């Protein structure tokens, strides 16, 4: 009943087939089908089994790089033509993408000339060329049936649910270590959770087990800012849907709160960080990102000593990040590199004596390696994305685009997000797909 009511509120907003029927044995159609399969494998692989999937192959031929190469085999230069058309028309996203990529090239050259490893310097460039996946997704949407996008989201959501439940179960037997790191929880269950909320009208009854499984994956793997990301992304997706849909989805939100209160305390937290999943624990888990003392007070009265100890352990990871960020700022100040950064090839982790390249905050990452220029260019890119999304007519695509933007930025603020392929690749590629379908829908409505 809920889904039927939501669907009626969205009447006329879901696009019909975006491409005419074509014969599968047409070589062009077969090539597109293979390319779509590759795209879906990339999206689901990174979202469900991020670190494991990211380490497939040998550098520099990781899955994302193989996919970019495949665009020229299966899609020709169509996405490049789209990009240059938009660049020529002055589209802010195209202009800022090109500027951000160009600055990344400069930072790579600086690193190589500075004596750093060629391979390490080139790895930094991935942060900059991943943004072009947006245009690949956009071009792909222009010649793909919109129903494929729904099927892809369903299958990807199912993969994230399976990945989250599987890694939670295995963590109790494997623990820490190399294999445990590779089999880490999905990086962004909040991403598919946001998609499910935005497209609830089109999913039908399958929405309930998929969304319930996503919440279970979040309950069992409440890593870093996972819940805060889900709340922000879900709120934006629901808020953008309009008043009628908001009322229907509010029922689901209330049911979710009841579920957490009912079964949360029965489930252990994974990732070796202890605690039980009471509502107080989940709130404290988010509060500790900014105020550890307040988080401890939230659970000190009713929580166990293990819960309090777990909150303190999480605080340790927060303090580690703060030391990393402070050391980055001090190094930029001492060497007068605020404007251009250290360049790629240098490892920021050496500033605090650890073998880690990212300070687990994308803004600090960009400041450290590319300076204020790189950070300003990326902020301009994000604002151009937001501006392009806001002018779209109201639809599930627009709701999803706003939600996934908020959810991903929260993840990138407290973890190694947009500098890593298992967050950046699905973010840009799926955003391009959704934006392409939203544009096609708006153009048909105006025709």
Secondary structure, DSSP 8 states (H G I E B T S, - for coil): -HHHHHHHHTTT-S---SS----TTSHHHHHHHHHHHHHHHHHHHHHHSHHHHHTSS-TT--HHHHHHHHHHHHSTTHHHHHHHHHHHTT-HHHHHHHHHHHHHHHHHHHHHHTT--HHHHHHHHHHHHGGGHHHHHHHHHTTS-HHHHHHHHHHHHHHHHHHHHHHHHHHHHH-SSHHHHHT---S-HHHHHHHHHHTHHHHTTHHHHHHHHHHHHHHH---TTHHHHHHHHHHHHHHTT-HHHHHHHHHHHHHHHHHHHHHGGGSB--TT---B--HHHHHHHHHTTT-HHHHHHHHHTTS-HHHHHHHHHHHHHHHHHHHHHHHHHHHHHHTT-TTT-S-TTS-GGGGTT-S-S--S-HHHHHHHHHHHHHHHHHHHHHHHHHHHHHTS-SSHHHHHHHHHHHHHHHHHHHSS-TTSHHHHHHHHHHHHHHHHHHHHHHHHHH-
